[in-house]
């Protein structure tokens, strides 16, 4: 997948001409109807996409939101979009993160996974930067070594912050998701346009 995937919400030229005909005689009709309809559609399409993506990448909704940028329509730009980056999610963003004797388990796209030698922190000072971090994090210790006599050694440092899959996993493995989100947005936008035309036409009737 590319660095980002973008879902656009806009009227096609045919729909734009139809809306213009219905708004004939209304001052700045298109500018008063189309951008608000697109932006309302964006909000609801984003919610729909969040739910669909969560089924494939079981992370918290707030994590998906942090990986999404919304570009709203304006009176001079009749298009809005949702842009999803392809950064991998921190393990703490996934659902069902639990500590065990062997490490940390979490709910991945293909079932529960174990990260050996991992542990969970919440509110800590990073051992290298000495910066205080409030967020919940999952850390993994370095590969176990051997002490004289054959005893295992698990050093306390260095530490790494393992990551899971990105949203690109869902987009590439299930391309039908994009089609479903775009179809939802198109249908909803048509309804929003007609609703707004109805109310503004009543005002000028």
C-alpha positions, -999 to +999 in steps of 0.1 A: +000+000+000+011+036-006+019+060+022-017+070+025-051+059+012-077+086+004-115+082+002-131+112-016-166+124-012-179+146-040-207+149-066-199+138-101-204+163-129-238+149-137-250+152-101-236+187-099-255+199-130-287+183-116-283+201-083-276+234-101-309+230-121-329+224-089-313+254-072-319+278-101-331+311-088-316+307-054-286+330-047-254+310-042-274+279-042-247+254-049-223+270-023-250+269+003-260+233-003-231+212-015-202+219+010-224+213+041-239+182+026-204+168+018-191+176+053-220+159+070-215+129+047-178+129+056-187+126+093-210+097+089-188+080+063-159+082+088-180+065+114-190+038+090-154+032+079-142+030+115-166+001+121-156-018+090-119-013+096-122-024+132-135-058+121-103-065+102-078-046+124-090-050+160-077-017+174-095+009+195-116+034+175-095+063+190-064+047+174-080+046+139-090+083+144-054+092+151-044+076+118-071+095+099-070+130+085-103+148+075-102+174+047-135+192+046-152+208+016-156+246+014-176+271-005-149+271-031-139+235-030-167+210-036-148+179-024-140+163+010-118+134+018-107+110+045-070+102+043-057+071+062-019+068+068-001+035+067+018+037+101+018+005+121-002+006+154+015+003+187+005-029+205-012-010+232-037+002+206-051-033+200-079-048+219-074-075+246-038-065+256-030-087+286+002-095+306+012-132+310+041-150+325+056-154+291+050-119+279+021-099+265-008-112+244-032-092+223-060-097+197-044-095+163-062-097+129-057-134+128-063-143+164-045-138+197-007-133+195+021-136+221+050-112+223+076-130+244+096-111+271+072-081+268+056-061+296+031-033+300+037+002+315+014+031+321+030+063+332+068+059+331+101+077+324+119+065+293+152+049+302+170+066+273+154+100+269+143+104+305+110+118+292+078+110+311+052+092+290+016+090+303+003+066+276-001+029+281+028+011+263+040-024+256+078-029+257+099-059+247+132-069+263+161-080+242+167-116+232+175-138+262+212-147+266+231-173+286+249-170+319+278-193+328+263-226+338+236-224+312+211-202+331+189-179+310+195-142+312+169-117+302+185-083+303+165-053+314+177-032+285+177-025+256+139-021+252+119-020+220+083-009+214+069-037+191+042-027+166+013-046+150-002-042+115-013-009+099-046+000+083-029-010+050-034-046+061-072-042+058-071-021+026-048-046+008-062-079+021-098-068+017-101-043-012-138-046-010-137-024+021-128+006+001-156-001-024-181-004+004-170+028+021-171+048-012-205+033-021-218+043+014-205+078+009-220+083-026-255+071-015-255+092+016-243+123-002-272+121-027-297+119+002-280+148+020-280+170-011-317+163-017-326+170+019-308+204+019-323+214-015-357+206-001-353+229+029-337+258+011-363+256-017-390+259+009-374+290+022-375+307-012-409+293-022 
